[in-house]
């Protein structure tokens, strides 16, 4: 056994030494004779996050500063989550691109850059509001689980969605139903005025996968852009219809059971998530 150079006792002996165990920054230490030996244990770091600096999970020491939160601006394009888009399932899902519509302190409103799927507003041709629509149910269950990992879902905010009369076309006088608590939702008629300067900005191309699922398209005057029709959550001219954005960016109303319209999800994300 190793012998203490000061007192001559074997360091492993209980008698004669009062040993203080090594810490992250200090060696083993004897309070009786002052001898040290070995090496410090070293810190075991939890990496810095947007809220905290590096933290040692052994001793609680910190180092550095929290990571700088990402700065987003309206009209930025960001990627978040994955969903089938190119129509080739063999190569896996593709990263979803999102258009930043609004930034408020620690959160941002995102709208998918492309229409991601094709589904009816409701699975039957009958009177329905956003609250009870099959499309709302699909977005907040199947799409949410498919497009985002468990960790990603913790960074999507559940928000109160306004379905009041003010959110629809004021000339149609159709009630939009109750307010809802949603994680994924569609924009309202009014929000397409708030977040887009004109009809041209509302034009949206469906992905290849969405087209394969039934999304209709029309080639615009440029001879290149295959633009589609995409649902809004607001009611249409009557309770059997819902609002939608036309292929040319104008807005109109369509029967809720129609299947050629595409889906452009929206969500609020917590800034500070990667």
GICORUR-V54332 format. One record per residue. N is the residue number from 1. RES is the residue in three letters. D_LAST is the distance of its C-alpha to the last C-alpha in Angstrom with 2 decimals. Layout:
# GICORUR-V54332
n=<N:N>
res=<RES:RES>
d_last=<D_LAST:D_LAST>
This chain:
# GICORUR-V54332
n=<1:2:3:4:5:6:7:8:9:10:11:12:13:14:15:16:17:18:19:20:21:22:23:24:25:26:27:28:29:30:31:32:33:34:35:36:37:38:39:40:41:42:43:44:45:46:47:48:49:50:51:52:53:54:55:56:57:58:59:60:61:62:63:64:65:66:67:68:69:70:71:72:73:74:75:76:77:78:79:80:81:82:83:84:85:86:87:88:89:90:91:92:93:94:95:96:97:98:99:100:101:102:103:104:105:106:107:108:109:110:111:112:113:114:115:116:117:118:119:120:121:122:123:124:125:126:127:128:129:130:131:132:133:134:135:136:137:138:139:140:141:142:143:144:145:146:147:148:149:150:151:152:153:154:155:156:157:158:159:160:161:162:163:164:165:166:167:168:169:170:171:172:173:174:175:176:177:178:179:180:181:182:183:184:185:186:187:188:189:190:191:192:193:194:195:196:197:198:199:200:201:202:203:204:205:206:207:208:209:210:211:212:213:214:215:216:217:218:219:220:221:222:223:224:225:226:227:228:229:230:231:232:233:234:235:236:237:238:239:240:241:242:243:244:245:246:247:248:249:250:251:252:253:254:255:256:257:258:259:260:261:262:263:264:265:266:267:268:269:270:271:272:273:274>
res=<UNK:UNK:UNK:UNK:UNK:UNK:UNK:UNK:UNK:UNK:UNK:UNK:UNK:UNK:UNK:UNK:UNK:UNK:UNK:UNK:UNK:UNK:UNK:UNK:UNK:UNK:UNK:UNK:UNK:UNK:UNK:UNK:UNK:UNK:UNK:UNK:UNK:UNK:UNK:UNK:UNK:UNK:UNK:UNK:UNK:UNK:UNK:UNK:UNK:UNK:UNK:UNK:UNK:UNK:UNK:UNK:UNK:UNK:UNK:UNK:UNK:UNK:UNK:UNK:UNK:UNK:UNK:UNK:UNK:UNK:UNK:UNK:UNK:UNK:UNK:UNK:UNK:UNK:UNK:UNK:UNK:UNK:UNK:UNK:UNK:UNK:UNK:UNK:UNK:UNK:UNK:UNK:UNK:UNK:UNK:UNK:UNK:UNK:UNK:UNK:UNK:UNK:UNK:UNK:UNK:UNK:UNK:UNK:UNK:UNK:UNK:UNK:UNK:UNK:UNK:UNK:UNK:UNK:UNK:UNK:UNK:UNK:UNK:UNK:UNK:UNK:UNK:UNK:UNK:UNK:UNK:UNK:UNK:UNK:UNK:UNK:UNK:UNK:UNK:UNK:UNK:UNK:UNK:UNK:UNK:UNK:UNK:UNK:UNK:UNK:UNK:UNK:UNK:UNK:UNK:UNK:UNK:UNK:UNK:UNK:UNK:UNK:UNK:UNK:UNK:UNK:UNK:UNK:UNK:UNK:UNK:UNK:UNK:UNK:UNK:UNK:UNK:UNK:UNK:UNK:UNK:UNK:UNK:UNK:UNK:UNK:UNK:UNK:UNK:UNK:UNK:UNK:UNK:UNK:UNK:UNK:UNK:UNK:UNK:UNK:UNK:UNK:UNK:UNK:UNK:UNK:UNK:UNK:UNK:UNK:UNK:UNK:UNK:UNK:UNK:UNK:UNK:UNK:UNK:UNK:UNK:UNK:UNK:UNK:UNK:UNK:UNK:UNK:UNK:UNK:UNK:UNK:UNK:UNK:UNK:UNK:UNK:UNK:UNK:UNK:UNK:UNK:UNK:UNK:UNK:UNK:UNK:UNK:UNK:UNK:UNK:UNK:UNK:UNK:UNK:UNK:UNK:UNK:UNK:UNK:UNK:UNK:UNK:UNK:UNK:UNK:UNK:UNK:UNK:UNK:UNK:UNK:UNK:UNK>
d_last=<51.76:50.55:52.99:52.18:53.62:54.65:56.19:56.96:55.56:53.32:49.79:49.37:52.32:51.75:54.79:54.49:50.76:48.25:45.00:41.68:38.87:36.42:33.15:29.94:31.85:35.56:38.04:40.42:42.98:46.51:47.51:51.20:51.56:48.33:47.60:44.01:43.03:40.17:36.74:33.87:31.40:28.38:25.11:22.73:19.33:16.23:13.55:12.34:9.50:8.95:12.16:14.24:15.59:16.49:18.85:21.69:22.08:25.81:26.97:24.18:24.31:21.40:20.65:19.03:16.81:13.38:10.64:11.05:8.91:8.17:11.48:12.17:15.77:17.87:18.53:15.40:14.35:10.77:10.08:8.81:11.04:14.35:17.93:21.26:22.18:24.62:27.07:27.14:25.97:27.04:24.09:21.42:19.11:17.43:13.95:14.29:14.42:14.21:16.25:15.17:18.30:17.84:15.85:17.12:16.12:12.97:12.60:13.01:15.28:14.53:17.42:17.53:18.98:21.50:23.42:22.14:25.18:28.71:29.98:32.61:31.80:33.95:35.72:39.13:41.02:41.56:40.70:37.15:34.52:30.74:30.79:32.85:31.77:30.88:28.09:26.31:26.79:25.49:22.27:21.48:22.57:22.88:20.30:17.63:18.39:18.72:15.73:12.92:12.56:13.44:10.09:8.64:11.85:11.41:8.94:11.62:14.41:18.01:20.13:23.83:24.81:27.98:30.57:33.47:36.17:34.52:31.72:34.20:36.86:39.41:42.33:41.79:42.11:40.25:38.55:34.89:35.16:33.32:29.97:27.31:24.20:21.65:18.09:18.70:21.59:23.50:24.29:27.71:30.60:30.31:26.58:27.42:29.72:27.28:24.41:26.56:29.35:31.66:32.25:31.29:27.67:27.65:28.72:26.39:26.79:26.32:24.86:27.48:26.59:27.15:30.46:31.41:30.85:33.25:31.51:34.22:33.92:36.26:36.48:36.41:39.06:37.19:38.21:34.76:32.16:32.26:31.19:30.91:31.51:28.65:29.04:28.47:28.64:31.67:35.18:37.55:41.19:42.08:40.54:40.64:38.49:34.91:33.73:32.07:31.27:33.87:33.47:34.53:32.17:34.90:34.68:37.11:37.71:38.00:39.18:36.42:37.45:37.10:34.93:34.46:31.86:28.19:25.05:22.28:19.74:18.08:15.56:14.14:10.44:9.54:8.13:6.36:3.77:0.00>
